[in-house]
Amino acid sequence: MTITRPFAVLLTLVFVVGFSADAPSQPTAPLTHDHHEHQHNPDHPTEPAEGPRFHTNRDGTKLVLPVEEDAFSFVVFGDRTGGPHEGINVLAQAVADTNLIEPDLVMTVGDLIDGYGNDDVWMPQMKQYKEVMGELICPWFPVAGNHDIYWRGPGKPEGEHEKNYEMHFGPLWYAFEHKDCFFIALYSDEGDPKTGIKNFNRPDSQKMSDEQFSWLKGILEKAKDADHVFVFIHHPRWLGRGYGEDWGKVHKELVRAGNVSGVFAGHIHHMRYDPKDGIDYFSLATVGGHQPGWAPQVGWLHQFSLVTVRKGQVAHAALPVGGVIDPKAITGNISEQSEALGRAMPVKFKQPITINDDGSVDDGLTLTIKNPATFAIEVEVVPTSKDSRWSIGPDHAHATIEPGEEKTLTFKIKRPSGKFDTTARAIVLELGIDMLTDRLRFAIPAKRVTVPGSLRLDNAE
């Protein structure tokens, strides 16, 4: 298992906002809010910390206890597919993250496999997906997406891969009960009822059949006394677009039920929240599917949703894949070696670069990097400068360094003739370090090192 690069960004953010033990003490610290400026739900109910549940032999300010109730949590995975095959490793990381949280169950919202082929394509992908999800220590439940159903090539059977799906994943629509709640999985690729054409951009193909709609109404009636009802479907039909307006009749039934707390979908590969008439509509991003990553903090990332359920309220949180830390993985040795790498500046330069009398440079830069840790490290060195007159090659270099050893890297440095005026800027090496343990890869916050001799200011004439 590896910690993915999005988590390295989180580590860097934590490093930046850390504090120094030597900083002067202040009465209070400035309180700032970038987001999450309000709470979505009321405070949890409490009761006085007294009676048989509270024990002390000391006096002190009065505390309160949480009310004992049967709260639970579940996780929702977004699309696995539509991206490179390596996305299966992102799914595996999400499974490892989820096992640390230990929810009651995991739901999906479809596009489990790449599909879009015949049986020879479909069957191995199905087996691989189920193998990875089989590592979960809790039950998981599938939802069918277009990648799981659509057939490409000759010999297309009626219903395309529907029979394969139901044989190997589960029913195309179903419901189950858990702790006074109902979970309903719907199917959004039944196709055009007249022609059978399956196409998620064609409104006539994005209608719920009379059979499924009648079944849904019956399930909502059975669930009328449930604390919460949660609905899962692949296509977020409530967005309109190529889906048409068929979702309107479904939404009316969900509103009429009065206890539908959340509807979850995928397909669009980014997060968005579209509440309507008291129902929370969520679209999830990806767990391995195609992800442009345009704005991770605005939902363009690999993530999964954690939902915590209480009788009177539901809480939602999105976690980046790879962002859950296993505290048992942080052994004393790992902690100490990461500190050694964090404190060290393990870069030595053979000599400063040579600047000619006319300001030109045509020189080599040689540096050595020593690994002070007892684990191997992988380093990436990227030379940068805000002065475009510098020419540096190669544009980056990699090295794996065993414990106690060192590696030498060389760069070619050039600069045309000209004065070093106030616009001149030095060359800075950005040094990224990953510590490689037996089980995990840990990112150490990047270091920046100024190249000696790369900056001077000439006397004005």
Helices and strands as residue ranges (DSSP letters): H 5-16, E 46-48, G 51-53, E 64-66, E 72-77, H 87-101, E 105-108, H 119-133, E 140-141, H 146-149, H 162-168, E 174-178, E 181-185, G 203-205, H 210-222, E 228-232, G 237-239, G 241-243, H 247-257, E 260-265, E 272-273, E 280-283, G 296-298, E 303-309, E 314-320, G 327-329, H 332-343, E 347-349, E 361-370, E 376-384, E 391-393, E 397-401, E 406-415, E 428-436, E 441-450
